[in-house]
Amino acid sequence: MADMPEPVFRMVVHPDTNKVLTTVSPEGEAHSIVCGSLTATASDTIAVAEVYMYRTAVNLENNPNAEILVWKGREAYSLKVEAIERFEEGPVVEKMARDLEKMHMKVTAVWLFRVIGIWDEGIGNLTGSQVVRWIWQAGPAYPNILRPPAPHSFLSARLSPCSGPSSPGS
């Protein structure tokens, strides 16, 4: 899993940012949806409420790999994600159902995604650069532990690791 740096985390949780979720069909065709019901549940996971996600849900059942694009103004990030679980009940589903009920939307389920990598897609000199990447590095004691590669020094001044969830605009 990859921890979202604070600027990325804030973009994901802020209600006024634009969010698009892209999946791939079993036939290999991309499918994108505007995703207002998207939020971070931790610095390395994103939850998306399943509301009118007919093709998207089928795509995720067949291929858990997806991409989330978040942007506002000149700032934008692409998050490579993997669907790790689908909940039909529980506290996350209940909270998102309460929030979306105000807009007369019914939550069928909530998809939980693990963040795998993040790219800067904004307008600037870092456009297209990889911000965060996690890779599998098996070790003798922990054969399935995800470990981060060495951080990129040119990004460390701009993006600091997120210490955890924070409120929008903080």
C-alpha positions as CSV (number, residue, x, y, z in Angstrom):
1,M,0.0,0.0,0.0
2,A,1.1,3.6,-0.5
3,D,0.4,6.4,1.9
4,M,-1.0,9.4,0.3
5,P,1.0,12.6,0.9
6,E,-1.0,15.3,2.6
7,P,-1.7,17.4,-0.5
8,V,-3.1,14.2,-2.3
9,F,-5.1,13.2,0.8
10,R,-6.7,16.6,1.1
11,M,-7.7,16.5,-2.6
12,V,-9.3,13.1,-2.1
13,V,-11.3,14.0,0.9
14,H,-12.3,17.6,-0.1
15,P,-15.9,17.7,-1.3
16,D,-15.2,20.4,-4.0
17,T,-12.5,18.5,-6.0
18,N,-13.4,16.6,-9.2
19,K,-13.1,12.8,-9.0
20,V,-13.2,10.2,-11.7
21,L,-12.9,6.4,-11.3
22,T,-11.8,4.4,-14.3
23,T,-12.1,0.7,-14.6
24,V,-11.5,-1.8,-17.5
25,S,-14.1,-4.2,-18.8
26,P,-13.4,-7.9,-19.4
27,E,-13.2,-7.0,-23.1
28,G,-10.4,-4.5,-22.3
29,E,-12.5,-1.3,-22.8
30,A,-12.0,1.6,-20.3
31,H,-15.0,2.9,-18.5
32,S,-15.0,6.1,-16.4
33,I,-17.5,7.6,-14.0
34,V,-17.7,10.8,-12.1
35,C,-17.4,9.8,-8.5
36,G,-18.8,12.1,-5.9
37,S,-19.1,9.4,-3.3
38,L,-15.3,8.9,-3.0
39,T,-13.4,9.5,0.3
40,A,-10.2,8.3,2.0
41,T,-10.7,6.0,5.0
42,A,-7.0,6.1,5.9
43,S,-3.9,7.5,4.3
44,D,-3.5,4.3,2.2
45,T,-7.2,3.4,1.4
46,I,-10.1,4.9,-0.5
47,A,-13.7,4.1,-0.2
48,V,-16.3,4.5,-3.0
49,A,-20.0,4.1,-2.5
50,E,-21.7,1.9,-5.1
51,V,-24.4,4.1,-6.4
52,Y,-25.5,3.6,-10.0
53,M,-22.2,1.7,-10.6
54,Y,-23.6,-1.0,-12.8
55,R,-20.8,-1.5,-15.3
56,T,-18.2,-0.3,-12.9
57,A,-19.1,-3.0,-10.3
58,V,-19.0,-5.7,-13.0
59,N,-15.6,-4.4,-14.2
60,L,-14.2,-4.4,-10.6
61,E,-15.4,-8.0,-10.0
62,N,-13.5,-9.1,-13.1
63,N,-10.4,-6.8,-12.7
64,P,-9.7,-5.1,-9.4
65,N,-7.2,-2.7,-10.9
66,A,-8.5,0.8,-11.4
67,E,-7.4,4.5,-11.6
68,I,-8.8,7.5,-9.7
69,L,-8.1,11.0,-11.1
70,V,-8.7,13.9,-8.6
71,W,-8.2,17.5,-9.6
72,K,-9.1,21.1,-8.8
73,G,-7.7,24.0,-10.9
74,R,-4.1,23.4,-11.9
75,E,-3.5,20.6,-9.2
76,A,-4.2,17.0,-10.2
77,Y,-3.2,13.5,-9.2
78,S,-3.7,10.1,-10.7
79,L,-4.0,7.3,-8.1
80,K,-3.5,3.7,-9.3
81,V,-5.7,1.6,-7.0
82,E,-6.7,-2.0,-6.4
83,A,-10.2,-3.0,-5.2
84,I,-9.6,-5.1,-2.1
85,E,-13.1,-5.6,-0.7
86,R,-16.8,-4.8,-1.2
87,F,-19.0,-4.3,1.8
88,E,-22.7,-4.4,1.9
89,E,-23.0,-3.5,5.6
90,G,-20.9,-2.1,8.4
91,P,-19.9,1.4,9.7
92,V,-18.4,2.7,6.4
93,V,-21.5,1.7,4.5
94,E,-23.8,3.2,7.1
95,K,-21.9,6.5,7.2
96,M,-21.8,6.9,3.4
97,A,-25.5,5.9,3.2
98,R,-26.4,8.7,5.6
99,D,-24.3,11.2,3.7
100,L,-25.8,10.3,0.3
101,E,-29.3,9.9,1.6
102,K,-29.4,13.7,1.8
103,M,-29.1,13.7,-2.0
104,H,-31.7,11.0,-2.4
105,M,-29.1,8.4,-3.4
106,K,-29.2,4.8,-2.2
107,V,-25.9,3.0,-1.4
108,T,-25.8,-0.6,-2.6
109,A,-22.4,-1.3,-1.2
110,V,-19.0,0.3,-0.6
111,W,-15.8,-0.6,-2.5
112,L,-12.5,-0.3,-0.6
113,F,-9.4,0.4,-2.6
114,R,-5.7,0.0,-1.7
115,V,-3.6,2.9,-3.1
116,I,-0.7,1.4,-5.2
117,G,0.9,4.4,-6.8
118,I,0.4,8.2,-7.3
119,W,1.4,10.4,-10.2
120,D,1.3,14.2,-10.4
121,E,-1.0,15.1,-13.3
122,G,-1.3,18.8,-12.6
123,I,0.0,21.7,-14.7
124,G,3.6,22.3,-13.7
125,N,7.2,21.1,-14.0
126,L,6.4,17.8,-12.1
127,T,3.6,16.7,-14.5
128,G,3.8,13.0,-15.2
129,S,6.2,12.3,-12.4
130,Q,5.6,9.5,-9.9
131,V,4.9,10.8,-6.5
132,V,4.5,7.5,-4.5
133,R,5.1,3.9,-5.4
134,W,5.0,0.7,-3.4
135,I,6.5,-2.5,-4.6
136,W,6.5,-6.1,-3.4
137,Q,9.8,-7.0,-1.7
138,A,9.7,-10.4,-0.2
139,G,11.9,-11.0,2.8
140,P,12.7,-14.1,4.8
141,A,10.7,-13.1,7.9
142,Y,7.8,-11.3,6.1
143,P,7.4,-12.8,2.6
144,N,4.3,-10.7,1.7
145,I,5.1,-7.3,3.2
146,L,4.8,-4.2,1.0
147,R,7.8,-1.9,1.4
148,P,8.3,1.5,-0.1
149,P,11.2,2.3,-2.4
150,A,13.6,5.0,-1.5
151,P,11.8,8.4,-1.6
152,H,12.5,10.8,-4.5
153,S,14.4,13.7,-3.0
154,F,13.0,16.3,-5.5
155,L,9.5,15.5,-4.3
156,S,10.1,15.4,-0.6
157,A,10.2,19.1,-0.2
158,R,6.8,19.4,-2.1
159,L,5.0,16.4,-0.7
160,S,5.4,15.2,2.9
161,P,3.9,11.9,3.9
162,C,0.4,12.1,5.4
163,S,0.3,11.3,9.1
164,G,-3.3,10.2,8.8
165,P,-6.8,11.5,8.1
166,S,-7.3,15.2,8.3
167,S,-10.3,17.4,7.7
168,P,-10.8,19.2,4.4
169,G,-9.2,22.6,4.3
170,S,-7.0,22.0,7.3
